[in-house]
């Protein structure tokens, strides 16, 4: 089915969307540095907004986006597809219901070998950073939804740059450590030169893990009790179905994917960079 031409816009005439009553929600999937502009423009046009993660390239931009949506009385949601993915939801359930006991340690890694050296992801002005902003955010999110808590502090370290011609503007890899109120510790790692994708949770009664954990894999999981047998789904489909269902029934996006959730991640991501640059432990409270 071909889309109706009256529902197709470009960068120049985007603001005309305000006149189109057939469009309720705009999904912003542009490079990170463009999120703020088009979220604010969509809000001024009176449209509800879904925005890809990370929601911005700075904490202030995230705050400005939230304010613009509040002022326009429109909803702002962030595209956290893993919140709707069955294997991830099962890990969260087992951790929150303490099936595996109290979470004590989490190892979360996401990296891949990046291709085209001229792409926007390798330009700090457009991406806001390197693999931490791109795939490391999945690991930060996982540490929060597995523990059900907000981190207290972070330390971090940049990895070595082995390809300076490519990584002249953003980090090649970065590691970080988060401490949580319930005494869980998290080791995180993201890279553009290591092919790795894992979430491992160690708890007082057992363990649970996903590997692959964040991509389209498909995801696979297991625990000390055996394999996780969950349905394999198309991530965007289940996310959008749940978002639209919630919006149609309540007029709101699900609470766990709001702009405030995105802002919390932005504060952690920026603190990881701060910790890596200074060598200091950064308080998050």
Residue pairs with C-beta under 8 A, 6 or more apart in sequence:
4 22
6 20
6 22
7 20
7 22
7 23
9 16
9 17
14 38
14 41
14 45
15 41
15 44
15 45
17 23
17 26
17 42
17 45
17 47
18 44
18 45
18 46
18 47
23 47
24 47
24 48
24 247
25 47
25 48
25 49
25 50
25 247
26 38
26 42
26 45
26 47
26 48
26 49
26 50
27 49
27 50
27 51
27 52
27 79
28 34
28 35
28 38
28 39
28 42
28 49
28 50
28 51
28 52
29 52
29 79
30 38
30 52
31 120
31 126
31 127
32 54
32 56
32 57
32 126
32 127
32 128
32 133
33 57
33 125
33 126
33 127
33 128
34 126
35 51
35 52
35 55
35 56
35 57
35 61
35 65
36 56
36 57
36 61
36 64
36 65
39 49
39 51
39 55
39 65
39 68
39 69
39 76
40 64
40 65
40 68
42 49
42 74
43 49
43 68
43 69
43 71
43 72
43 74
43 76
44 68
44 72
46 72
46 74
47 74
48 74
48 75
48 76
48 77
48 247
48 253
49 69
49 74
49 75
49 76
49 77
50 77
50 78
50 79
50 243
50 253
51 65
51 76
51 77
51 78
51 79
51 259
51 262
52 78
52 79
53 78
53 79
53 80
53 137
53 262
53 265
54 128
54 133
54 137
54 262
54 265
54 266
54 269
55 62
55 65
55 78
55 259
55 262
55 263
55 265
55 266
56 62
56 65
56 128
56 262
56 266
57 127
57 128
57 129
57 133
58 128
58 266
58 270
59 263
59 266
59 267
59 270
62 259
62 262
62 263
62 266
63 263
65 76
65 259
66 76
66 259
66 260
66 263
69 75
69 76
69 259
75 247
75 251
75 252
75 253
75 258
76 253
76 258
76 259
77 243
77 253
77 254
77 257
77 258
77 259
78 257
78 258
78 259
78 261
78 262
79 239
79 257
80 141
80 239
80 256
80 257
80 261
81 235
81 236
81 239
82 88
82 138
82 141
82 142
82 145
82 214
82 235
83 89
83 145
83 239
83 254
83 256
83 257
84 235
84 238
84 239
84 242
85 219
85 233
85 235
85 238
86 230
86 231
86 232
86 233
87 210
87 219
87 220
87 221
87 228
87 230
88 142
88 145
88 210
88 219
90 221
90 228
90 230
91 146
91 199
91 201
91 208
91 210
91 221
91 228
92 145
92 146
93 99
94 100
94 208
94 223
95 103
95 146
95 147
95 148
95 201
95 203
95 208
96 148
98 203
98 205
99 205
99 206
100 201
100 203
100 204
100 205
100 206
100 207
100 208
100 223
100 224
101 203
101 204
101 205
101 206
102 182
102 184
102 203
102 204
103 146
103 147
103 182
103 184
103 201
103 202
103 203
104 183
104 184
104 185
104 202
104 203
104 204
105 184
105 185
105 186
105 187
105 201
105 202
106 142
106 143
106 146
106 147
106 184
106 185
106 186
106 187
106 199
106 200
106 201
106 202
107 186
107 187
107 198
107 199
107 200
108 138
108 139
108 142
108 143
108 186
108 187
108 188
108 189
108 198
108 199
108 200
108 213
109 139
109 188
109 189
109 190
109 194
109 196
109 197
109 198
110 131
110 135
110 136
110 138
110 139
110 189
110 190
110 196
110 197
110 198
110 213
110 214
111 131
111 135
111 173
111 189
111 190
111 191
111 192
111 193
111 194
111 195
111 196
111 197
112 135
112 191
112 192
112 194
112 195
112 197
113 192
113 193
113 194
113 195
114 121
114 122
114 131
114 166
114 192
114 193
117 165
117 166
120 126
120 127
121 127
121 130
121 134
121 170
122 130
122 166
122 167
122 169
122 170
122 192
123 169
123 170
124 130
124 169
124 170
127 133
127 134
127 170
129 170
129 171
129 269
129 273
130 167
130 170
130 171
130 172
130 174
130 192
131 170
131 171
131 172
131 173
131 174
131 190
131 191
131 192
132 171
132 174
132 190
132 269
132 272
132 273
133 269
134 190
134 192
135 190
135 214
136 174
136 188
136 189
136 190
136 269
136 272
137 265
137 269
138 213
138 214
139 188
139 189
139 190
139 199
139 214
140 178
140 188
140 265
140 268
140 269
140 272
141 265
142 199
142 213
142 214
143 151
143 178
143 180
143 186
143 188
144 150
144 151
144 264
144 265
146 199
146 201
147 180
147 182
147 184
147 186
149 180
149 181
149 182
149 184
150 180
150 181
150 264
150 284
150 285
151 178
151 179
151 180
151 186
151 268
151 284
152 178
152 179
152 180
152 181
152 283
152 284
152 285
153 178
153 179
153 281
153 282
153 283
153 284
153 285
154 176
154 177
154 178
154 179
154 268
154 271
154 272
154 275
154 281
154 282
154 284
155 176
155 177
155 275
155 280
155 281
155 282
156 174
156 175
156 176
156 177
156 272
156 273
156 275
156 276
157 174
157 175
157 176
157 276
158 171
158 173
158 174
158 276
158 277
159 171
159 172
159 173
159 174
159 175
159 191
160 172
160 173
161 167
161 171
161 172
162 172
162 193
163 172
163 193
166 172
166 192
167 192
171 276
172 191
172 192
172 193
173 189
173 190
173 191
173 192
173 193
173 194
174 189
174 190
174 191
174 272
174 273
174 276
175 187
175 188
175 189
176 187
176 188
176 189
176 272
176 275
176 276
177 185
177 186
177 187
177 188
178 185
178 186
178 188
178 268
179 185
179 186
180 186
189 196
197 211
197 212
197 213
197 214
197 215
197 217
198 209
198 210
198 211
198 212
198 213
199 209
199 210
199 211
199 213
199 214
200 207
200 209
200 211
201 207
201 208
201 209
206 223
206 224
206 225
207 223
207 224
208 221
208 222
208 223
208 224
208 228
209 221
209 222
209 223
210 219
210 220
210 221
210 228
211 220
211 221
212 218
212 219
212 220
213 219
216 235
218 232
219 232
220 228
221 227
221 228
221 230
222 228
242 254
243 253
243 254
243 257
246 252
246 253
246 254
247 253
267 284
268 284
271 282
271 284
274 280
274 282
275 281
275 282
